[in-house]
Amino acid sequence: MKIFYGWRIAAAGAGLQFLHAGLLLQAFGAYVAVLSQELGWSKTALSGGAALQSIEGALLGPALGWMIDRFGPRAMVQTGIVAFGLGFMALSQIDSIGGFYAAVLLIALGASLCGYFPLSVTLVHWFERRRARSLSLMGLGFAAGGFVVPLVGWAMQSHGWRVTAFASGVIAIVVGWPLARVIRGYPQDVGETIDGAPAARAEPDASSDEPLPREFTALEALRTRAFWLLGLGHGLALLVVTAVNVHAISHMKEGLGYSLPQASFVITVMTLAQMAGMLLGAAIGDRVDKRRASAACMLMHAVGLLLLTYGTHPAMIGGFAILHGVAWGLRGPFMQAIRADYFGLQAIGMIMGLSAFIIAIGQVGGPMIAGALADLSGNYRSGFTVLALIAGSGSLLFLLARKPHLGAAPVAPRAPS
């Protein structure tokens, strides 16, 4: 039985997301903890590295949409994986905060070119009926990257952070290049159709007088309330996600008295919960109201972060790992699936790219707010509490983000018979 090529792309995307999360996003907190201790750099300065990643992604967003349309995702992803690996090799050689920022920028450039944005844009063109499922299954790779965090922590303790960073760059290129070669932009590139449906069913009935639904242009999407509400809701969710990625390990070490391996284990538990959330999303995502599910996840993010902030008992830390992990895993793939459902595929790359500007508010703000308030107060309690309350209120944004509608496309007059 022939396997639909779209699932191969989803699997390759999962592998690339595994590298991205395991070597960078979920491991970045370990670098922050070690560099802060070894080189004496402030948490605010190190948080700037995470902010640079987000700012770079936001600035590149619209350009990435154009690049996908112009060059196709495969070449872009291949270029990105090389830049991603070279960035880690450069990181292993740094000895100043300026060098740190330069290496992080190169890593971030590579991550943008081979990361979630181009991969999700690709998948929404391959799937319609199983769109949420395919995005959730790809996201499993991202979640599984959390399993690498204890290994990264062990490598840093055993071999040093420089060796760990250089080895990460080599692994990224050697493993990521073959995965990048699997990526294709559209089903017709390999003689298939959306969802793998038979060609006869995939083609619209040209003889029908029924008006065809019209899809949004990027400008039309910008004029809708849903575009802004979804972007702001997504950004507020990332206030918590990015703050946890950058600072949770430091908080557990310095504020709660856990060792680096113990804190890394908590991230592993969070990863298991994240994978459970993605499996749940794959099972129900195409049958439930994604907007309401996302609103519920925002409350789970908020409660989870508060449990981490005031975690006086291991059970509270476990509660954080489960609530935050499930919410992240369930909600994450829904963000792009909702946009594709709401606005169609005509300009989805540019729409997602423009959304990156709004999302960057959370990506930049989360780590910076938590880091700055930790430097001022000596702990993460005030910063984490503020972020949790803001994220919890963001559930209202998703509840208000109803699907917009356009008029139907005009029907071409049928030739007289």
C-alpha positions in Angstrom: 0.0 0.0 0.0 1.4 3.4 -1.0 1.9 5.9 1.8 0.7 9.4 1.0 3.8 11.5 0.5 2.4 14.2 2.9 3.0 11.8 5.8 6.6 11.5 4.8 6.9 15.2 4.9 5.3 15.3 8.3 7.8 12.7 9.5 10.7 14.6 8.1 9.4 17.8 9.7 9.1 16.0 13.0 12.8 15.0 12.7 13.8 18.6 12.0 11.7 19.9 14.8 13.3 17.3 17.1 16.7 18.8 16.3 15.5 22.4 16.6 13.9 21.8 20.0 16.4 19.4 21.5 19.5 21.3 20.5 18.2 24.9 20.8 14.8 25.8 22.2 14.4 23.5 25.1 18.2 23.3 25.7 18.7 27.0 25.7 17.9 27.2 29.4 20.8 24.9 30.1 23.1 27.3 28.3 21.7 30.2 30.2 22.3 28.5 33.5 25.9 27.4 32.7 27.0 30.6 31.0 25.6 32.8 33.8 27.5 30.8 36.3 30.8 30.3 34.4 31.1 33.7 32.7 29.2 35.8 35.1 26.8 37.3 32.5 23.5 38.6 33.8 20.2 36.8 33.1 19.0 39.9 31.3 21.9 39.8 28.9 21.5 36.1 28.3 17.8 36.6 27.8 18.7 39.0 25.1 19.9 35.9 23.1 16.4 34.5 23.2 14.9 37.9 22.3 17.2 38.1 19.3 15.9 34.8 18.0 12.3 36.1 18.3 13.1 39.5 16.8 15.0 37.9 13.9 12.1 35.5 13.3 9.5 38.4 13.3 11.5 40.5 10.9 12.0 37.6 8.5 8.4 36.4 8.7 7.0 38.1 5.6 10.2 37.5 3.7 10.0 33.8 4.5 6.5 33.6 3.0 7.8 35.2 -0.2 10.9 32.9 -0.3 8.7 29.8 0.0 6.6 31.0 -2.9 9.7 32.0 -4.9 12.2 29.2 -4.2 10.1 26.5 -2.6 10.6 25.1 0.9 13.1 22.4 0.1 16.0 24.8 -0.8 15.2 27.0 2.1 15.1 24.2 4.6 18.4 22.8 3.3 20.1 26.2 3.6 18.7 26.6 7.1 20.0 23.4 8.4 23.5 24.3 7.4 23.3 27.7 9.0 21.8 26.2 12.1 24.7 23.8 12.5 27.4 26.4 11.7 25.8 28.7 14.3 26.4 26.1 17.1 30.0 25.7 16.0 30.4 29.4 16.2 28.8 29.4 19.7 31.4 27.0 20.9 34.2 29.6 20.2 32.7 32.7 21.8 34.3 34.6 24.7 32.2 37.8 24.8 28.6 38.7 25.0 28.9 40.2 21.5 30.2 37.0 20.1 27.3 35.2 21.9 24.7 37.4 20.2 26.4 36.9 16.8 26.4 33.1 17.1 22.8 33.2 18.3 21.7 35.3 15.3 23.3 32.7 12.9 21.5 29.9 14.8 18.3 31.8 14.7 18.6 32.5 11.0 19.1 28.8 10.4 16.2 27.9 12.7 13.9 30.3 10.8 14.8 28.8 7.4 14.4 25.2 8.5 12.0 25.4 11.4 8.3 25.5 12.3 7.3 28.3 9.9 8.3 26.8 6.5 7.4 23.3 7.7 3.9 24.2 8.8 3.3 26.3 5.7 4.3 23.2 3.6 2.0 20.9 5.6 -1.1 23.0 5.3 -0.7 22.8 1.5 -0.6 19.0 1.7 -3.5 18.4 4.1 -7.0 19.8 4.5 -9.3 17.2 6.2 -6.3 16.0 8.4 -4.6 19.3 8.8 -4.6 19.4 12.6 -3.5 15.8 12.7 -0.5 16.3 10.4 0.6 19.4 12.3 0.2 17.6 15.7 2.2 14.6 14.4 5.0 16.9 13.2 4.9 18.6 16.5 5.7 15.4 18.2 9.2 15.8 17.0 9.4 19.2 18.7 8.1 17.7 21.9 10.4 14.8 21.8 13.3 17.3 21.7 12.8 17.7 25.4 14.3 14.2 25.9 17.6 15.6 24.7 17.7 18.2 27.5 19.1 15.8 30.2 21.6 14.6 27.6 22.7 18.2 26.9 22.9 18.8 30.6 25.0 15.7 31.1 27.3 16.6 28.2 27.8 20.1 29.6 28.8 18.7 33.0 31.0 15.9 31.6 32.6 17.6 28.6 31.9 21.3 28.9 29.5 23.6 27.1 31.9 24.4 24.3 32.3 20.7 23.2 28.5 20.3 23.6 27.8 23.3 21.3 30.2 22.1 18.6 28.9 18.6 18.7 25.4 19.9 18.4 26.3 21.7 15.2 27.8 18.6 13.7 24.8 16.5 14.6 22.4 19.1 13.2 24.0 19.1 9.8 24.6 15.3 9.5 21.1 14.3 10.6 19.2 17.3 9.3 20.4 17.4 5.7 18.8 14.1 4.6 15.5 15.1 6.3 15.5 18.4 4.5 15.8 16.6 1.1 12.4 15.0 1.8 10.5 18.3 1.8 8.3 19.2 -1.2 6.2 22.3 -1.6 2.9 21.0 -3.2 1.3 17.6 -3.8 1.4 18.1 -7.5 5.2 18.2 -7.3 5.2 14.4 -6.9 1.9 13.7 -8.8 -0.4 13.6 -5.8 -3.3 15.6 -4.5 -4.3 17.2 -1.2 -4.9 14.6 1.5 -4.0 11.9 -1.1 -7.5 12.0 -2.4 -8.2 10.4 -5.9 -7.7 13.0 -8.6 -11.3 12.9 -9.7 -12.5 13.8 -6.3 -9.8 16.4 -5.7 -10.8 18.5 -8.7 -13.8 20.9 -8.3 -16.8 20.2 -10.6 -16.3 22.8 -13.3 -19.9 22.3 -14.5 -21.4 23.3 -11.2 -23.2 26.6 -10.8 -22.5 26.7 -7.0 -20.3 29.7 -6.1 -16.8 28.7 -5.0 -15.7 30.0 -1.6 -13.2 32.8 -1.9 -9.9 32.7 0.1 -8.4 35.7 1.9 -5.5 37.7 0.5 -3.0 38.9 3.1 -4.4 42.4 3.0 -7.9 41.2 3.5 -6.8 39.0 6.4 -5.1 42.0 8.0 -8.5 43.8 8.0 -10.2 41.1 10.1 -10.5 41.1 13.8 -9.7 37.4 13.9 -6.2 38.0 12.5 -5.3 40.3 15.3 -7.0 38.3 18.1 -5.3 35.1 17.0 -1.9 36.8 16.8 -2.2 38.4 20.2 -3.5 35.2 21.8 -0.7 33.2 20.3 1.8 35.9 21.4 0.5 35.8 25.0 0.8 32.0 25.1 4.4 32.4 24.1 5.0 34.7 27.0 4.9 31.6 29.1 6.4 29.1 26.7 9.6 31.1 26.0 10.0 32.2 29.6 9.9 28.6 30.7 12.3 27.5 27.9 14.9 30.1 28.9 14.5 30.4 32.7 12.7 27.3 34.2 16.0 25.5 34.7 17.6 28.5 36.4 14.6 29.0 38.6 14.6 25.4 39.7 18.3 25.5 40.4 18.6 28.8 42.2 15.1 29.3 43.6 14.0 25.8 44.4 17.3 24.1 45.1 17.2 21.4 42.4 20.4 20.2 40.7 20.9 20.6 36.9 20.1 16.9 36.2 17.0 17.1 38.5 15.8 20.3 36.7 16.4 18.7 33.4 14.3 15.7 34.5 11.4 18.0 35.1 11.7 19.3 31.5 11.6 15.6 30.4 8.3 15.1 32.3 7.0 18.3 30.7 8.1 16.8 27.3 6.1 13.6 27.9 3.0 15.8 28.8 3.6 17.8 25.7 3.7 14.7 23.5 0.5 13.5 25.2 -1.1 16.9 24.3 0.0 16.5 20.7 -1.4 13.0 20.5 -4.6 14.2 21.9 -4.6 17.0 19.3 -3.9 14.5 16.5 -6.9 12.4 17.7 -9.5 15.2 18.2 -8.0 18.3 16.5 -10.0 18.0 13.3 -13.3 17.4 15.1 -13.3 20.0 18.0 -13.6 23.7 18.1 -9.9 24.6 18.0 -10.6 28.2 19.2 -12.3 27.0 22.5 -9.6 24.3 23.1 -6.9 27.0 22.7 -8.7 29.2 25.2 -8.7 26.4 27.7 -5.0 25.8 27.1 -4.2 29.4 28.0 -5.6 28.8 31.5 -3.6 25.7 31.8 -0.4 27.6 30.8 -1.2 30.2 33.5 -1.9 27.7 36.3 1.1 25.6 35.4 3.5 28.6 35.6 2.1 29.6 39.0 2.7 26.1 40.3 6.3 26.3 39.1 6.7 29.8 40.6 5.6 28.8 44.1 6.6 25.1 43.9 7.3 24.3 47.5 6.6 20.6 46.9 7.7 18.2 44.1 4.0 17.5 43.4 3.5 21.2 42.4 6.5 21.0 40.1 5.0 17.8 38.6 1.7 19.7 38.2 3.5 22.4 36.3 5.1 19.9 34.0 1.9 18.2 33.2 -0.4 21.2 32.8 2.1 23.3 30.8 3.2 20.4 28.7 -0.3 19.3 27.7 -1.4 22.8 27.0 1.7 23.5 24.8 1.3 20.3 22.9 -2.4 20.6 22.3 -2.5 24.3 21.5 0.7 24.7 19.5 -0.3 22.9 16.2 -3.8 24.5 16.4 -2.3 28.0 15.9 -1.5 27.4 12.2 -4.4 25.0 11.6 -6.9 27.8 12.7 -5.3 30.3 10.4 -5.5 27.9 7.5 -9.1 27.1 8.3 -10.0 30.8 8.7 -8.1 32.4 5.8 -7.5 29.6 3.2 -4.3 28.7 1.4 -4.1 31.5 -1.2 -1.8 33.7 0.9 -1.2 31.5 4.0 2.6 31.9 3.9 2.4 35.7 4.0 -0.4 35.6 6.6 1.6 33.5 8.9 4.7 35.6 8.2 2.8 38.8 9.1 1.4 37.1 12.2 5.1 36.6 13.3 5.3 40.4 14.1 2.5 40.1 16.7 3.7 36.7 18.1 7.2 38.2 18.6 5.7 40.3 21.4 5.4 37.2 23.5 8.5 35.6 22.3 10.7 38.6 23.2 8.7 39.8 26.2 8.5 36.5 28.1 12.2 35.9 28.6 13.1 39.6 29.0 10.4 40.3 31.6 11.3 37.2 33.6 15.1 37.9 33.4 14.9 41.6 34.2 12.7 41.1 37.2 14.9 38.2 38.4 17.9 40.5 38.3 16.1 43.2 40.2 14.5 41.1 42.8 16.9 38.2 43.1 14.3 35.6 42.1 11.8 34.7 39.4 8.6 34.9 41.5 7.5 38.4 40.4 8.3 37.9 36.7 6.7 34.5 36.5 3.5 35.7 38.4 3.0 38.6 36.0 3.5 36.4 32.9 1.1 33.8 34.3 -1.7 36.4 34.9 -1.3 38.0 31.5 -1.4 34.6 29.7 -4.5 33.5 31.6 -6.3 36.6 30.5 -5.4 35.8 27.0 -7.9 33.0 26.9 -10.5 35.7 26.1 -8.8 36.6 22.9 -9.3 33.1 21.5 -12.9 33.0 22.6 -13.5 36.3 20.7 -11.6 35.2 17.5 -14.5 34.0 15.4 -14.1 32.8 11.8 -14.3 35.7 9.3 -16.2 35.4 6.1 -15.8 36.7 2.5 -18.2 36.8 -0.3 -18.2 33.9 -2.8 -16.2 34.1 -5.9 -18.2 34.9 -9.0 -19.3 32.0 -11.1 -18.0 32.0 -14.7 -20.9 32.0 -17.2 -21.5 28.7 -18.8 -21.1 28.5 -22.6 -24.4 27.9 -24.4 -24.9 24.4 -25.5 
